[in-house]
């Protein structure tokens, strides 16, 4: 019975180990997984592919089109129809006896002049493809930033839990001292209750920290395509990844030349200009070369008709010009002109907004750097204060509340250092993102 119970327990443990895995990933591996799985980014890739296909279609309008047509008609039996004409040696066949009609043709159409509409249409869709590529690159950088933010937030919360656990050990050690002093009559019951109250608060902070960590990890796992029951474990540490930035003006200049959203807005201005040119082409005549080769039975181009396959061809110029369309062409031209003006205004607005955004984010980066320096100094001072206060308490020269206050200050100082390290790196990544140079 004991053996059977042991086997059941071992099987349960083995099954749980398989079902609840552990995903240990560096930040680089997390980014690779995100690019391979994230559905929004994959949809953006498809959108870029669609724009490329549309550009190829527009380019194909400039090339000649070649069309093959074939049709077969079965009819009731037709009797031969002929006439005798004066001065004719014999009867002339008007319609031969037949029971089927077949038409075969090859048609070639080569556009010659469309008022620039086809050329501008090609340029329009090519610009659209470039804009889609820029949009895809912008989506990639947004995905990088999102993964980085979630990844380092999980790291920050993990580090915070470690600090809280170590703090709990310190308070437990202090509780043992208080219990010893209480047993010797050197501490009151109030001192003991205050220590226990501090332990309870630490436990609540640990629970809150774990809950927030689980929420952040779930968002990241959704992006990475990991199973919900898998535990995400970050491997990278912030100390080995943080970097710097060039000066503020250089960051602004780089953003104005490399930000994908701004480049997309600039391409929208070009696209609007091409649309305006296309509408102007509506006021021009259109000419095309048309050539057709027939191989029919019977061939109506040849007389008299014969119940045999006969070939013929024709070639010429097709010319068309819209004389009146109810003012629609003028309305389209006015709409295109307004659209072009609107695109230019939005582009200028985007430039101004980007300039301000870079400067604001750069100041956040500088502030986070100053915060980190101050937090590190404060942590060193709080650590020394806690060490000295606890030593004085053990010698009877400090009260219990002094130790708890010093411990609280030390815990908060260490948490501030961990948070400031991550916040500074995230501030740097946000600046790189708006600069358009954020990479995996």
C-alpha positions in Angstrom: 0.0 0.0 0.0 2.8 2.4 0.9 4.6 1.6 -2.4 1.4 2.3 -4.4 0.9 5.6 -2.5 4.5 6.6 -3.2 4.1 5.8 -6.9 0.9 7.9 -7.1 2.6 10.9 -5.4 5.7 10.6 -7.7 3.4 10.5 -10.8 1.5 13.5 -9.6 4.7 15.5 -9.1 6.0 14.4 -12.5 2.8 15.4 -14.2 2.7 18.8 -12.5 6.4 19.4 -13.5 5.5 18.7 -17.2 2.2 20.8 -17.3 3.6 23.8 -15.5 6.8 24.6 -17.2 9.3 27.4 -16.7 10.2 29.8 -19.5 13.7 31.2 -18.7 14.5 33.9 -21.3 16.9 36.7 -21.8 15.6 40.0 -23.1 17.0 39.1 -26.5 15.3 35.8 -26.6 12.0 37.4 -25.5 12.3 39.8 -28.4 12.9 36.9 -30.8 9.8 35.1 -29.5 7.7 38.3 -29.8 8.6 38.9 -33.4 7.9 35.3 -34.3 4.5 35.1 -32.6 3.0 38.5 -32.0 -0.2 38.6 -34.1 -0.4 42.4 -34.5 3.1 42.5 -35.9 2.4 39.6 -38.2 -0.7 41.5 -39.5 1.5 44.6 -40.1 3.8 42.4 -42.2 0.8 41.2 -44.3 -0.3 44.8 -44.7 3.2 45.7 -46.1 2.9 42.8 -48.5 -0.5 44.0 -49.7 1.0 47.4 -50.4 3.8 45.9 -52.4 1.4 43.8 -54.4 -0.7 46.9 -55.1 2.4 48.8 -56.3 3.2 45.9 -58.7 -0.4 46.1 -60.0 -0.1 49.8 -60.7 3.2 49.3 -62.5 1.6 46.6 -64.7 -0.9 49.1 -66.1 2.0 50.7 -68.1 2.8 47.5 -69.9 0.7 46.1 -72.8 -2.1 43.8 -72.0 -2.5 40.6 -74.1 -5.9 38.8 -74.0 -6.8 35.5 -75.5 -10.5 34.8 -76.1 -12.1 31.7 -77.5 -15.8 30.8 -77.8 -17.8 27.9 -79.4 -21.5 28.2 -80.3 -23.6 25.2 -81.5 -26.5 26.1 -83.7 -29.3 24.3 -85.6 -28.2 23.2 -89.1 -28.0 26.1 -91.4 -28.6 25.6 -95.1 -26.2 27.2 -97.5 -27.4 30.6 -98.7 -26.1 31.9 -102.1 -26.9 34.4 -104.8 -26.3 34.7 -108.5 -24.9 38.1 -109.4 -24.6 39.7 -112.8 -21.3 39.2 -114.5 -20.5 36.5 -112.0 -19.3 33.1 -113.4 -21.2 31.3 -110.7 -23.2 31.6 -107.5 -21.8 33.6 -104.6 -22.1 32.0 -101.2 -23.5 34.4 -98.6 -23.7 31.9 -95.7 -22.4 28.4 -96.0 -24.0 25.4 -94.4 -22.8 25.1 -90.8 -23.8 23.7 -87.4 -21.3 25.5 -85.2 -19.5 28.9 -84.9 -16.1 29.3 -83.2 -14.3 32.5 -82.5 -10.7 32.8 -81.5 -8.9 36.1 -81.0 -5.8 37.6 -79.4 -6.1 41.3 -78.4 -3.1 43.6 -77.6 -3.7 47.0 -75.9 -0.8 49.3 -75.3 -1.5 52.6 -73.4 0.1 55.5 -75.3 -1.1 58.6 -73.4 -3.3 58.9 -70.4 -2.5 62.4 -69.2 0.2 61.1 -66.8 -2.4 59.2 -64.8 -0.8 55.8 -65.1 2.7 57.0 -64.3 1.4 59.0 -61.3 -0.6 56.0 -60.2 2.5 53.8 -60.3 4.4 56.5 -58.2 1.4 56.7 -55.8 1.3 53.0 -55.0 5.1 52.8 -54.8 5.0 55.6 -52.2 2.2 53.7 -50.4 4.4 50.6 -50.3 7.3 52.7 -48.8 4.9 54.1 -46.3 3.7 50.6 -45.3 7.3 49.6 -44.9 7.9 52.5 -42.6 4.8 51.6 -40.7 6.0 48.1 -40.3 9.3 49.3 -39.0 7.5 51.6 -36.6 5.4 48.6 -35.4 8.6 46.6 -34.9 10.1 49.4 -32.7 6.8 49.7 -30.7 6.9 45.9 -30.1 10.5 46.1 -29.0 9.6 48.9 -26.5 6.5 47.0 -25.3 8.5 43.8 -24.6 11.3 45.7 -23.0 8.9 47.6 -20.7 7.1 44.4 -19.6 10.4 42.4 -19.3 12.2 45.0 -17.1 9.0 45.6 -15.0 9.0 41.9 -14.2 12.7 42.1 -13.3 12.0 45.1 -11.1 9.2 43.3 -9.3 11.4 40.2 -8.9 14.1 42.3 -7.4 11.6 44.0 -5.2 10.4 40.7 -3.9 13.9 39.6 -3.1 14.4 42.9 -1.1 11.2 42.3 0.8 12.1 38.7 1.6 15.5 39.8 2.9 13.8 42.6 4.9 11.5 40.0 6.3 14.5 38.0 7.5 15.9 41.1 9.1 12.7 41.8 10.9 12.4 38.2 12.1 15.9 38.4 13.5 14.9 41.6 15.2 11.8 39.9 16.5 13.9 37.3 18.2 15.9 40.0 19.9 12.7 41.7 21.1 11.3 38.4 22.4 14.6 37.8 24.3 14.4 41.3 25.8 10.7 40.8 26.6 11.4 37.6 28.4 14.1 39.4 30.4 11.8 42.4 31.2 13.8 44.8 29.0 11.1 45.2 26.4 7.3 45.8 26.5 4.5 43.9 24.9 3.9 47.0 22.7 7.4 46.6 21.3 6.7 43.0 20.4 3.4 43.8 18.8 5.0 46.6 16.7 7.5 44.1 15.3 4.7 41.6 14.5 2.7 44.5 12.8 5.8 45.3 10.7 6.0 41.6 9.6 2.4 41.6 8.6 2.9 44.7 6.5 5.8 43.1 4.8 3.7 40.0 4.0 1.0 42.3 2.5 3.7 44.1 0.4 5.0 40.7 -0.8 1.5 39.6 -1.8 0.8 42.8 -3.7 4.1 42.7 -5.4 3.5 39.1 -6.6 0.0 40.0 -7.8 1.4 42.8 -9.9 4.2 40.7 -11.1 1.8 38.0 -12.3 -0.3 40.6 -14.2 2.8 42.0 -16.0 4.1 38.5 -16.8 0.7 37.5 -18.2 0.8 40.4 -20.6 4.3 39.5 -21.7 3.4 35.8 -22.1 0.5 36.8 -24.4 2.9 38.6 -26.7 5.4 35.8 -26.6 2.9 33.1 -27.2 3.7 31.2 -24.0 1.2 29.0 -22.2 -0.7 30.7 -19.4 0.4 28.1 -16.9 4.1 28.5 -17.7 6.1 30.6 -15.2 8.1 33.4 -17.0 11.5 33.8 -15.5 13.7 36.7 -16.8 17.4 36.0 -17.0 18.9 39.3 -18.0 19.9 41.9 -15.4 19.6 45.6 -15.8 23.2 46.3 -14.7 24.7 44.7 -17.9 22.4 46.4 -20.4 22.0 50.1 -19.5 23.7 52.6 -21.8 23.8 56.3 -22.6 22.4 58.8 -25.1 24.0 61.5 -27.2 23.1 65.2 -26.3 19.6 66.4 -26.6 19.9 68.3 -29.9 21.5 65.3 -31.6 18.6 63.1 -30.4 16.1 65.6 -31.9 18.0 65.7 -35.2 18.2 62.0 -35.4 14.4 61.7 -34.7 13.5 64.2 -37.3 15.5 62.2 -39.9 14.8 58.7 -38.8 11.4 58.4 -36.9 9.3 56.0 -38.9 6.0 57.7 -38.1 7.3 61.0 -39.3 8.7 59.4 -42.5 5.3 57.9 -43.1 3.7 61.3 -42.7 6.2 62.7 -45.2 5.4 59.9 -47.7 1.7 60.7 -47.2 2.5 64.2 -48.5 4.1 62.7 -51.6 1.2 60.4 -52.1 -1.3 63.3 -51.9 0.7 65.1 -54.5 0.5 62.1 -56.9 -3.2 61.9 -56.3 -3.6 65.5 -57.3 -1.7 64.8 -60.5 -3.9 61.8 -61.3 -7.0 64.0 -61.0 -5.5 66.5 -63.4 -5.0 63.7 -65.9 -8.8 63.2 -66.0 -8.9 66.4 -68.1 -6.7 64.9 -70.8 -7.6 62.6 -73.7 -6.5 59.0 -73.6 -4.9 57.1 -76.4 -4.0 53.5 -76.8 -2.7 51.2 -79.5 -5.1 48.3 -80.1 -4.2 45.2 -82.3 -6.4 42.2 -82.7 -5.8 38.9 -84.5 -8.8 36.7 -85.4 -8.9 33.0 -86.2 -12.6 32.3 -86.7 -15.0 29.8 -88.3 -16.5 31.5 -90.2 -14.6 34.8 -90.3 -17.0 37.7 -90.7 -14.1 39.9 -91.8 -13.8 37.9 -95.0 -16.4 37.5 -97.7 -17.9 35.3 -98.9 -18.3 33.4 -95.6 -16.8 29.9 -95.5 -17.3 27.0 -93.1 -13.6 26.9 -92.4 -11.1 28.5 -90.1 -9.8 31.8 -91.5 -7.5 34.4 -90.1 -7.5 38.1 -90.1 -6.1 41.0 -88.1 -6.7 44.7 -87.4 -4.6 47.4 -85.7 -5.3 51.0 -84.9 -5.3 53.8 -82.4 -8.1 54.2 -79.8 -8.7 57.8 -78.7 -11.2 58.8 -75.9 -12.0 62.0 -74.1 -14.7 62.7 -71.5 -16.7 65.7 -72.6 -19.0 66.0 -69.6 -19.3 64.2 -66.3 -21.6 66.4 -64.3 -18.7 68.3 -62.7 -17.3 65.2 -61.0 -13.8 65.7 -62.4 -13.6 69.2 -61.1 -14.9 68.1 -57.7 -12.2 65.3 -57.6 -9.5 67.8 -58.4 -10.6 70.1 -55.7 -10.8 67.2 -53.2 -7.2 66.1 -54.1 -5.9 69.6 -53.7 -7.4 70.0 -50.3 -6.2 66.5 -49.3 -2.6 67.5 -50.3 -2.9 70.7 -48.2 -4.2 68.7 -45.3 -1.3 66.2 -45.6 1.3 69.0 -45.5 -0.3 70.5 -42.4 -0.4 67.2 -40.6 3.3 66.5 -41.5 4.3 69.9 -40.1 2.3 69.2 -37.0 4.0 65.8 -36.7 7.4 67.4 -36.9 6.6 69.9 -34.1 5.1 67.2 -31.9 8.1 64.9 -32.4 10.5 67.7 -31.5 8.6 68.3 -28.3 8.2 64.6 -27.5 12.0 63.9 -27.8 12.8 66.8 -25.6 10.3 65.8 -22.9 11.5 62.2 -23.0 15.1 63.3 -22.9 14.4 65.3 -19.7 12.7 62.3 -18.2 15.9 60.3 -19.0 18.1 63.0 -17.3 15.7 63.1 -14.3 15.8 59.3 -13.9 19.6 59.4 -14.0 19.7 62.0 -11.2 17.1 60.0 -9.3 19.3 56.9 -9.5 22.3 58.7 -8.2 20.3 60.2 -5.3 18.7 56.8 -4.6 22.1 55.0 -4.4 23.5 57.6 -2.0 20.3 57.4 0.1 20.6 53.5 0.1 24.2 53.7 1.4 23.2 56.1 4.2 20.1 54.1 5.1 22.1 50.9 5.3 24.6 52.4 7.6 21.9 54.0 9.7 20.1 50.6 10.1 23.3 48.9 11.0 24.2 51.4 13.7 20.6 51.6 15.1 20.4 47.9 15.4 23.8 47.7 17.2 22.7 50.4 19.6 19.4 48.6 20.3 21.3 45.4 21.1 23.4 47.4 23.6 20.3 49.0 25.1 21.0 52.4 23.8 18.1 52.6 21.3 14.4 51.8 21.4 12.5 49.3 19.3 10.7 52.0 17.2 14.1 53.4 16.2 15.1 50.0 14.8 11.8 49.6 12.9 12.0 53.1 11.5 15.6 52.5 10.3 14.7 49.2 8.8 11.7 50.7 6.9 13.9 53.5 5.6 16.5 50.9 4.5 13.9 48.8 2.7 12.4 51.8 0.9 15.9 53.0 -0.1 16.9 49.7 -1.6 13.5 49.5 -3.5 14.1 53.0 -4.8 17.5 52.0 -6.2 16.1 49.0 -8.0 13.2 51.0 -9.4 15.4 53.8 -10.5 17.8 51.5 -12.4 14.9 50.0 -14.4 13.1 53.4 -14.8 16.3 55.0 -16.2 16.8 52.2 -18.7 13.2 52.4 -19.8 13.5 56.2 -20.2 16.5 55.7 -22.4 14.6 53.1 -24.5 11.7 55.5 -25.0 14.0 58.1 -26.3 15.6 55.6 -28.7 12.1 54.6 -29.8 11.1 58.1 -30.9 14.5 58.6 -32.5 13.7 55.6 -34.7 16.9 53.7 -33.8 15.6 51.2 -31.2 16.9 47.7 -32.1 16.7 44.3 -30.6 
